[in-house]
């Protein structure tokens, strides 16, 4: 009975929704604490199943935050992250304020940041051992108390009246010690999370922590410093006293936030003391993990591209942070503008991490990764060209969004592509490397712009000063674009599919399909044109000429090349029932999908020349332009139906609609499309011409009113260079064109042809017990001479 009551609570606490993969899911408001306690109260299967309710979105976040120990820990992590970002900003600003001169300020600003790198590289292995040796709660409390003392000591040294050099030196020493202590605090914190929440919620908790660490707290830190700076200077009206400098006040806040964190952890989250079994945690040092991870990365091109791309994205963000303070000076702005740029950079980061997947939807994550790096790098160039703070803010947001999306896509791909036995070490490389790259980029860029800060070219007419800051941003942006393009090319899983078209289609829920690979490729030639353009005549002429050279030729058409196609042809062209434009487009797409799968691809696989009367362009022209359906939708539908198969050459026979319709009328019977209004056929004609103008290298446009022999010769001259040696399996021409329709090949026949081609053997008709047919000048049984019969009038397959 208790299980029934608990099941009712689960049902009443949420709403049933369609899961999207053929099943259902239940969104529930049951607390995470209840979910954790149920297995303890009942060991039944029903109770265990209740723990596995699939939550997503806001419901998943609510379920995680209802777990009281994790909620408190998350708040502690937020305060700790806020303190880290305040320490990063305030310590560097404080140090640079103690000296004079652009070079000294740049060195002080970047030097304090640079010393934050050394503990991670030098003391990482030792810190990891210490973090695992003692009780985690006591470890975190002691670390926070020590950091409270060290952060507070930095402004105290300045208040005691020591010289600027001593103050900067002590700030660097204190920063080094703080980072070393943090290396002990971080693994203790990370090891505590699995003890507070179920494993099924780890992913959601990690996402929440990532947004907090890189999205929320940096913004709060920057906005808080900007507001503090404006308030203090607004109240004093002049330069404030040393103890009231915003950077010093921020350091005091940071110090006391560490004290508060220690108190909360000690008294409010006693569950952190829980420890895992010794074998559950890997004892390999950070340095060893770093080295082993790099070895694996070096041997895996995909992972190498992912990791280097992530590093590149963070390097671009670091350059923006390191140059921001000096960049704002070129805009005649002060420290408040620097804080704002810093804040908007991380606003963009949080937008990219939080909203990126919802924006791009089903876009390939490999493509998304490379495109995100290019976005971030291009936005750095926007920053370099900014002449007003508003432009710089837009650039900073875009830089952050690109870096955030690249980081999220890269981490996701690493989780998918990297084997379990090395995944932890690769992620260790990413986590340590991103921190190192970010800090190096900040420190180095700060130093470089400080050295070149006094050298700038004024452009009074534009109100822009071209300084070393802008040049460094420009160089970083160009390098980032090249890096993103390189990563995109290495990882692209949809070669040949337009990038922007794929992005736009994915955002609208219709991503473009990648072309299906073909092991052996023949040549695909398509004839297009309006009514009465003479396509059937030219199809037959080209086929006869190629067969005369002993080539394997398949002549086909749309619709009507298969049994299914003939039925569809009767419905769309010869039937009496009215069809809506969308129904017509779908029927043509259905015919095309079957036609490509059963006739075109098998023929191309065995190396034949496929000559088709109409293909995709007819759908774009007739159903898109003629029926005024959205052309991009018809294009997506056709691409999906064909698996992205494109012809090698499209021969467009252009003719005035009035002339073409007159030719068609002379044949007698009229089909559904021939009876359309003249304006319909004019739209069709210009749609064909627009398609040809958009890809002139793949089109041959000919005047259909020229003599048929001239057209045939021009087509043959264009096609011949595309073909190789016809080979020995077709030594002579067919005496008469075979007038049977190309049959649909079975899967066994296709597999046999492919296997024979891989061995370099000619394809044979396996139905013959005697093997290959004798060389008597006639085509083999599987040859493409079995073509669609040339009718008395021109074929009009449309779509």
Secondary structure, 3 states (H helix, E strand, C coil): CHHHHHHHHHHHCEEEEECCCCCEEEEECCCHHHHHHHHHHCCCHHHHHHHCCCCCHHHHHHHHHCCHHHHHHHHHHHHHHHHHHHHHHHHHHHHHCCCCCHHHHHHHHHHHHHHHHHHHHHCHHHHHHHHHHCCHHHHHHHHHHHHHHHHHHHHHHHHCCCCHHHHHHHHHHHHHHHHHHHHHHHHHHHHHHCCCCCHHHHHHHHHHHHHHHHHHHHHHHHHHHHHHHHHHHHHHCCCCCHHHCHHHHHHHHHHHHHHHHHHHHHHHCHHHHCCCCHHHCCCCCHHHHHHHHHHHHHHCHHHHHHHHHHHHHHHHHHHHHHHHHHHHHHCCCCHHHHHHHHHHHHHHHHHHHHHHHHHHCCCCHHHHHHHHHHHHHHHHHHHHCCCCHHHHHHHHHHHHHHHHHHHHHHHHHHHHHCCHHHHHHHHHHHHHHHHHHHHHHHHHHHHHHHHCCCCEEEECCCCEEEEHHHHHHHHHHHHHHHHHHHHHHHHCCCCCCCHHHHHHHHHCCCCCCCCCCCCCCCEEEEEEECCCCCHHHHHHHHHHHHHHCCCCEEEEECCCCCHHHHHHHHHHHHCCCCCCHHHHHHHHHHHHHHHHHHHHHHHHHCCCEEEEECCHHHHHHHHHHHCCCCHHHHHHHHHHHHCCCCCCEEEEEECCHHHHHHHHHHCCCCCCCCCCCHHHHHHHHHHHHHHHHHCHHHEEEEECCCCHHHHHHHHHHHHHCCCCCCCHHHCCCCCCCCCCCCCCCCHHHHHHHHHHHHCCCCCCCCCCCCCCCCCCCCCCCCCCCCCCCCCCCCCCCCC
